[in-house]
Amino acid sequence: TLQIASEGSGVIYKKDGKDAYVVTNNHVVEGQKGLEVMLQDGSKVQAELVGTDAFTDLAVLKIASENIKNVATFGDSESLNVGEPAIAIGSPLGSQYANSVTQGIISSLNRPVQSTNEAGELVSINAIQTDAAINPGNSGGALINIAGQVIGINSSKIASSAGSGVSVEGMGFAIPSNDVVEVIKQLEDNGRVIRPALGVTMIDLSNISVQQQREILKLPESVDSGVVIRMVAGATPAEKAGLQQYDVITKIDGEKVTNSTELRAALYKKKIGDSMEITFFRGDEEQTVTVELTVDQSILQQEQQEQLQPNQ
């Protein structure tokens, strides 16, 4: 049977002895066999998959370093300003247009964008928005600043999800470089990202009518944003800390959270074993608890399955 090939872009960010490392989008390499990387001079080298993370749509590949002269450096995405120049590099529509460069500006920062990962889960990313053209094939390529530093990894998948099927021009998205650096460290070390979990399902308060906010949640009028706990799983950090259904989380470690994207961003900055202070409303009463974070149960289940099926 023929396998449909997937093409995308990538960024060579590290040389380590005989190996060089490439970051790209997870959806570019997901399910692909016989991975190849075409270098700037047009030569092709075999690539080995180091690790993937469906949540951030990032993946790391390893290639032979003998033909790699230079590697990219990452800039600080936290220091970006709206309106500053941004340059997207990649291969729009495939290798025929390899090494294409488009220029634009940073249109917005911390833009919450939702997409569906390969597991069919709805995930949210705080992305950089740019009007530099990002098309299929640009995925995994670099968004750089005028200093030549990588400030983001482009994703046409996020862009298409943000458009909800509507064709939108001048609206591209990139995963911020600071998030990329944190993820690739774990992918190099573990082959996956191990994240802490609260053990709750949640919904943004903004998705609940004002009438329900007052009648069911019994919130005071002063509370107009936050994250509502829909369910608390048993034997989880949230349950152990005393969090309950319909509690409305408004702050993490004293910092305001207005939606589930911001809550996850705060949670995923933590490590297993860290504690996190959660401020929430239960009815009209504001309370604060300290939660001791443990590993995401889905990771444990995945590891158990791998132990049972070592040959897969």
Secondary structure, DSSP 8 states (H G I E B T S, - for coil): ----------EEEEEETTEEEEEE-HHHHTT--S-EEE-TTS-EEE-EEEEEETTTTEEEEEEE-TT------B--GGG--TTSEEEEEE-TTSGGGTTEEEEEEEEEEEEEEEEE-TTS-EEEEEEEEE-S---TT-TT-EEE-TTS-EEEEE-HHHHHHHTTT---SS-EEEEEHHHHHHHHHHHHHHSS---EE--EEEEEGGGS-HHHHHHTS---TT----EEEEEE-TTSHHHHHT--TT-EEEEETTEE--SHHHHHHHHTTS-TT-EEEEEEEETTEEEEEEEE-EE-HHHHHHHHHHHH-TT-
